[in-house]
Amino acid sequence: MSHPVLIVPGISNSGPEHWQSRWQQHNPSYVRVPFAEWDAPDRHDWVATLEAKVRELGPDTVIVAHSLGTLAVAHWAAGYAGRKAPVAGALLVAVPDPDGPNFPQQARNFKPLPLQPLGFPAVIVASDNDPYSGPVYSAAIAQAWGSRFISIGAYGHINAASGLGDWPQGRALLEELLQEVAQTA
């Protein structure tokens, strides 16, 4: 069974050197969510757009989200409270703390953050020195969301500035998740 992969970037849409863009370039079947406004994000628009794209791709979709995109996924999943959200799983990278000192003001409408289990298998990947989120916060979010937690060491916000290139470790985590969801299908 093939699982569609949906790329969900954060603010500014993950530029060409970001690992999400590089993964999509190497895998033309990967689809990027088409948010209307990348630099002045509206939570309701992002959630509605994510819902429409997941419905289009189907329930076998695996989401790969970064930063604010992870918060959009959490808000979207909260709309399915008590029922299974229609995706196979998610790789959620660099979940930012919306109450943290560096959280972007233009994204404040993403607060408060839902703290119930997501309703699908998820892996949260964090860095020990992310300016938008500390490892203790990330581990607590993973627990609240019922997700597996992985810290990869000191890689900043796990973005293009982190110097990860194609981020082979992240690709391996995605492959593990794809295998996991294939076994449960």
N, C-alpha and C positions, 0 to 999 in steps of 0.2 A: 504494500500500500504506500502510495506517495502522499507525503504531507506537504501542503503548500506552506511556504514560509513568508510571513508578513513582517516586514521591517517597520518598526515604529520609532522614529527618531525623536529627539527632544527639540528644544528651542533651536532655531536656525537650520533645522533639517540635516544635520550631520553632513558636513562638506565632503569633497572628493577624497581627502586623505583619512577620513574617519573609517574605522573598521567596518561599520555597517555599510557604507557606500562601497568599500572594496569588496565585501562579501557579495553584494548585489551585482557588482561588475563581473565577478567571477561566476556568478550563478544567475543568469538572466531570468530564470523561473521565479526568483524571489521577487516579491511585490512590495512596494513602499506605500504606506498609507498616504493618501493625498489630502492632508490637512490644508484648509484654505489659507490660514494665517500662521506662519511659522514663528514670527518674531513678536507677535502680540497674541499669544494663545488664549483661546476661550475654551474652558473645560467642557462646556456643553456641546460646542461644535466638535471638539476633538473626540468626545465620547460618541456622538452621533455618527461621525465619519468612520470611526473605528468599528462601530456596530454594522454600518452598511458594508464595509470592506470584508469583515468576517462573514457576514451573511453571503456575500458574493463568492468568497473562496470556499466556504463550507466548514463543517465541524471538525475536519481533520487538520485544520490550520494550526501551525505552531508560530507563536508570536516571538519576535526578537526585538525587545524594546530597550531603549537607552534613556537615562535621565528623566526628563519630564514625560517622555513617552511611557515610562513605567508607571507614573502616577495616573496617566490617562487610562492605562490598562486596569489599574486598581479601581478607579471610579467606574469604568465600564463593567468590570466583574461584579461590583457591588449592586448593579442593576439586576443581577441574577441571584441575589441572596436567597438561599434556600433551594435553589435549583442549580443544575450543572450549567455553567457557561458553555456556549457552543464552540469551544476550541479544544484541541488535543493537549496543549501545554504552552509554556512560555519560558523564555530565557530573559530575565529582567536584570539589566546591568546598570550599576551606579544609581540606585534609587536615592533621590535627593530628599533631604529633610525640609519640608515646607515651612517649618518653624525655625530653621537654622539661619544664622546671620548672613549667609551668602545667597540665600534663595532669591531668585530674580523677582523683583516687584511686579513685573508684567505677568507673572504666573500665579499671583496670590489667589486667584479664583479657583485654584486647585486644592485649597484648604477648605475644610478639614479633610485629612486623608482617611479613607475607609480602613478599618483595622480588622475586618473579619476575613476568614479563609477565602481564597480566591475561587475555589471550586474546580480547579484543574491542576495538574502537576506543574510546578514551577521551580526554577532555580534562580536564586538571587545571587548575583556576583557583585562583590564589593572590593574596594581598594582600602588599604590601611590609612592612606593620606588624602582621601577625597575631600576637597574643600567644601563640597556641598552635603557631606554626610560622613559621620564617623562610623567605625566598625561596630561599636556597641549599638548604635541606632539601626544600622543595617541588619544586624543579627536579630534585634527585637522585631523589626518589620517582617523578616523572614518567618519568625515564629508566629506572629499574628496572622500572616497570610497563609500559614500552613505550607511553607515552601522550604526547600533545601537551601542551605546557606554555604557559600564558598567565598573565602577571602583570598585574593590572588597576590597579596603583598602591596608594596607601595607603588602604585601606578596612577596617582592623581585621580582624575575624573573618568578614567578609562575611555579616553577619547583620542582624537588625532594628536593632541599635545602630549599624550602619554608615550608616543613613540612605539606603539605596538604593531604598526604596519597592518598586515592581514589578521593579526591576533590569532595565531594558531591554537593557543590554549582555549580561547573562546569558541573557535570552530569545533574543537574536540568536545567541549561542553555541549554545544548544540547537537553534535552527532550522538552523544550519549543520551540526550533528551529525546531525540528522534527515535533512537532504538527503544528507549523506555516506552514511549507512547505507542510504537508499533507493536510491542509485545502485549500491551493492554487492550489493543483494538480488537 
